[in-house]
Each structure stands twice: as C-alpha cells, then as structure tokens.
Amino acid sequence: MRNWEIKSRNRFCSSCDGAFEIEQLFHTVLDFTGEEPVRKDYCVRCWKEKDPETGKAGDGRAYWQGRFKRLAAAVEKEAIKKDVIERLLDRYIRSGEEAHINLCYILALLEERKKVLIPRDTMLDKEGRTIIVYEHSATGDTYLICDPHLSLVQVEAVQEQVKELIDREKEGAEEVDGEEGEIEEETAAG
C-alpha cells in the first residue's frame, strides 16, 4: 500500500454535470476498488437518485458530505503558502516509497491537529490495512494516508525523523531567502 494524493473536489456533479453553487451541499464517494482511487462528487438531487449501496462506506469505498466552497484559481492555489510540514507531506506522499508510510502518517497527524487536513473517513485496503481519508481544508484535495499502527517506540523514532526534516527544510528556506536578499542588494547597487 502506498499513500495517495487525489484530485480536489469537483466543481460539477459527476452525474448531471450541473455546476455546484457556493455553500451547496454535496456528497462524495471515494472508490478504492480499482487500480487507482477515484473520487466522485454528486449534487443532492443526483445523490437521491443513486443506488443506496453507493453511499455506504466499506468494501473499498469512503463516503462523506460537505458544502461547496470556491477554490482558488490554479495560479492562486499554488500561491497558497504552504508551511514546512505541508511541503514535507506533499514531497513524501508523492514518493510512493513504502519507507515513507510512517513519515506521511505522522506528518498528516500534525496537519490534522492544525486543522489543515480534515479526516473524512477510514477504510480498509485489499490487504486489510487501515486507510485514513483526509480532505485539505483550503484546497479540497483528498489524501489517502495508510495508518501503520505504530508502537510508542516507533512513534518516537518517526517524530525524531520529522524534527530533523523540519530543521533541514527551515535551514534550506533560510539559505534561499538569504541568497535572494543578496541578489536584490546587488541589483539595487548596480
């Protein structure tokens, strides 16, 4: 099992293609039974017309409902300043390496604590492992994070690894900021 980042909530109903209005209630089903997870968002009318089995969580599906919020434009979305933990989570979730599952789990918990990630559901994958379905509060992106059921000793080791990565990431950001400052000074002097 690997962690996944899945597309954000859709602006249109997956069934009737009607545009969602701001603050409109919608239903989401995340189907995990295929090769890759598939997210579908439905308006209330289409949801009521669906087979009642569609909305049941379990058997490789997760379900939740929410209110539609306007997403920032693609350019603005990228401009949302990500904190260090969020940048690390994005980097390691995309790696797809089994070795990063514990790391992504702890990073996701830190983001959940800050209310950046909202837990929407839990489900079991084909191997019987617990998957936590998160939605990013600002962008609507969906993340599937494997719960490795860490022991206290393992949690401490991963927390130490996270601390080191955060320190390195902050040092790297400070170096880049310092270099930009030097370039600005050179340009002003020139």
C-alpha positions as CSV (number, residue, x, y, z in Angstrom):
1,M,0.0,0.0,0.0
2,R,1.1,3.5,-0.7
3,N,-0.2,6.9,0.2
4,W,-2.2,8.8,-2.4
5,E,-3.0,12.4,-3.2
6,I,-6.2,12.6,-5.2
7,K,-7.8,15.4,-7.1
8,S,-9.7,18.1,-5.2
9,R,-13.5,18.3,-5.1
10,N,-15.1,18.8,-8.4
11,R,-16.9,22.0,-9.5
12,F,-19.6,19.9,-11.3
13,C,-21.8,17.0,-10.3
14,S,-20.3,13.7,-11.5
15,S,-23.8,12.6,-12.7
16,C,-25.6,15.5,-14.2
17,D,-22.6,17.9,-14.8
18,G,-24.5,20.7,-13.1
19,A,-22.2,23.3,-11.5
20,F,-22.2,23.4,-7.7
21,E,-23.2,26.7,-6.1
22,I,-21.3,28.2,-3.2
23,E,-22.4,26.6,0.1
24,Q,-24.4,23.9,-1.8
25,L,-24.5,20.6,0.0
26,F,-22.8,17.8,-2.0
27,H,-21.9,14.1,-1.5
28,T,-18.6,12.5,-2.2
29,V,-17.7,8.8,-2.8
30,L,-14.1,7.7,-3.0
31,D,-13.9,4.3,-4.7
32,F,-10.8,2.5,-3.9
33,T,-11.6,-0.8,-5.6
34,G,-9.7,-0.1,-8.9
35,E,-6.1,0.3,-9.7
36,E,-6.2,3.9,-8.5
37,P,-8.7,5.6,-6.2
38,V,-11.5,7.6,-8.0
39,R,-13.4,10.5,-6.4
40,K,-16.9,11.4,-7.5
41,D,-18.9,14.4,-6.2
42,Y,-22.7,14.5,-6.5
43,C,-25.4,17.1,-6.1
44,V,-28.2,16.3,-3.6
45,R,-30.7,15.5,-6.4
46,C,-28.5,13.1,-8.2
47,W,-27.4,11.5,-4.9
48,K,-31.0,10.7,-4.0
49,E,-31.4,9.0,-7.4
50,K,-28.3,6.8,-6.9
51,D,-28.4,3.3,-5.7
52,P,-28.4,3.4,-1.8
53,E,-25.4,1.0,-1.8
54,T,-23.3,3.7,-3.5
55,G,-23.3,5.8,-0.3
56,K,-22.2,3.0,2.1
57,A,-18.7,3.2,3.3
58,G,-16.7,0.0,3.4
59,D,-15.8,-2.6,0.8
60,G,-13.2,-0.2,-0.7
61,R,-15.3,2.9,-0.6
62,A,-15.3,6.0,1.6
63,Y,-18.2,8.5,1.8
64,W,-18.7,12.0,3.2
65,Q,-20.7,15.1,2.5
66,G,-19.7,18.7,2.6
67,R,-20.6,22.2,1.5
68,F,-19.1,23.5,-1.7
69,K,-16.6,26.3,-1.3
70,R,-15.0,28.3,-4.1
71,L,-11.5,27.0,-4.8
72,A,-8.7,29.5,-5.6
73,A,-7.8,29.7,-9.2
74,A,-5.0,27.4,-10.3
75,V,-2.4,30.2,-10.0
76,E,-3.7,31.4,-6.7
77,K,-3.9,27.8,-5.4
78,E,-0.2,27.4,-5.9
79,A,0.4,30.7,-4.3
80,I,-1.2,29.5,-1.0
81,K,1.8,29.5,1.3
82,K,2.5,26.0,2.5
83,D,4.1,25.5,5.8
84,V,7.1,23.3,6.3
85,I,5.0,20.2,7.4
86,E,2.7,20.5,4.4
87,R,5.6,20.8,2.0
88,L,7.2,17.7,3.5
89,L,3.9,15.7,3.4
90,D,3.5,16.7,-0.3
91,R,7.0,15.6,-1.1
92,Y,6.9,12.2,0.7
93,I,3.4,11.3,-0.3
94,R,4.4,11.6,-4.0
95,S,7.5,9.4,-3.5
96,G,5.4,6.3,-3.3
97,E,8.0,4.5,-1.3
98,E,6.9,2.1,1.4
99,A,9.6,3.5,3.7
100,H,7.8,6.9,3.8
101,I,4.4,5.5,5.1
102,N,5.3,6.1,8.7
103,L,6.6,9.6,8.0
104,C,3.5,10.6,6.0
105,Y,1.3,9.3,8.8
106,I,2.9,11.5,11.4
107,L,3.0,14.5,9.1
108,A,-0.7,14.0,8.3
109,L,-1.5,13.9,12.1
110,L,0.4,17.1,12.6
111,E,-1.6,18.8,9.8
112,E,-4.8,17.4,11.2
113,R,-4.0,18.9,14.6
114,K,-3.6,22.3,12.9
115,K,-7.0,21.8,11.0
116,V,-5.2,21.9,7.7
117,L,-6.3,18.3,6.9
118,I,-9.8,17.1,7.9
119,P,-10.4,13.4,8.4
120,R,-13.4,12.3,6.3
121,D,-13.5,8.5,6.6
122,T,-11.4,5.4,7.3
123,M,-11.4,2.3,5.2
124,L,-9.6,-1.0,4.8
125,D,-7.5,-1.7,1.7
126,K,-7.3,-5.0,-0.1
127,E,-4.5,-6.1,2.3
128,G,-6.6,-5.2,5.3
129,R,-4.6,-2.1,6.3
130,T,-6.4,1.0,7.6
131,I,-6.5,4.0,5.3
132,I,-7.5,7.4,6.6
133,V,-9.2,9.7,4.1
134,Y,-8.3,13.3,4.6
135,E,-9.5,16.4,2.8
136,H,-7.4,19.6,2.7
137,S,-9.5,22.4,4.2
138,A,-8.3,25.1,1.8
139,T,-7.9,23.3,-1.5
140,G,-10.3,20.3,-1.2
141,D,-7.6,17.9,-2.3
142,T,-8.1,14.4,-1.0
143,Y,-5.3,12.4,0.7
144,L,-5.2,8.7,1.5
145,I,-2.8,8.0,4.3
146,C,-2.0,4.5,5.5
147,D,-2.2,4.0,9.3
148,P,0.8,1.9,10.1
149,H,-0.4,1.3,13.7
150,L,2.9,2.5,15.2
151,S,4.1,1.4,18.6
152,L,5.2,4.2,21.0
153,V,8.9,3.4,20.3
154,Q,8.2,3.7,16.6
155,V,6.3,6.9,17.0
156,E,9.2,8.4,18.9
157,A,11.7,7.4,16.2
158,V,9.5,8.9,13.4
159,Q,8.9,12.1,15.4
160,E,12.7,12.5,15.7
161,Q,13.0,11.9,11.9
162,V,10.2,14.6,11.3
163,K,12.0,17.0,13.6
164,E,15.3,16.6,11.7
165,L,13.5,17.0,8.3
166,I,11.7,20.2,9.5
167,D,15.0,21.6,10.8
168,R,16.7,20.9,7.4
169,E,13.8,22.3,5.5
170,K,13.8,25.5,7.5
171,E,17.6,25.8,7.1
172,G,17.2,25.4,3.4
173,A,14.5,28.1,3.2
174,E,16.7,30.5,5.2
175,E,19.6,29.9,2.8
176,V,17.3,30.6,-0.2
177,D,15.9,33.8,1.5
178,G,19.5,35.0,2.2
179,E,20.6,34.4,-1.4
180,E,17.5,36.3,-2.7
181,G,18.4,39.2,-0.4
182,E,22.0,39.3,-1.7
183,I,20.7,39.3,-5.3
184,E,18.3,42.2,-4.5
185,E,21.2,44.2,-2.9
186,E,23.4,43.6,-6.0
187,T,20.6,44.7,-8.3
188,A,20.0,47.8,-6.3
189,A,23.7,48.6,-6.2
190,G,24.1,48.0,-10.0
